[in-house]
C-alpha cells in the first residue's frame, strides 16, 4: 500500500510540473517563488499549488500561509526586572 501511495504522489507531482511548464503564468510564478532564498523547486511547486488554491490577498498572507515566516507567540505578560 505504501509503495502504491508513493507512486501516486510521484504521478501527481509529474502532472503538476507538466501543468506549470505548459502555462506561462504558472511558470513565471514558480520562477518568482524559487527566486526567494531557500525556496528550492520542490517547495516552490508546493507553495504554488497551495497559494493558487486559496484566496491570498497580500504578500504577508502568502508567506504566512505555508509557514515560511515564523511568528512568535507568547502567553502572559513580560515584566521588567
Secondary structure, 3 states (H helix, E strand, C coil): CHHHHHHHHHHHHHHHHHHHHHCHHHHHHHHHHHCCCCCCHHHHHHHHHHHHCCCCCCHHHHHHHCCCCCCCCCCCCCCCC
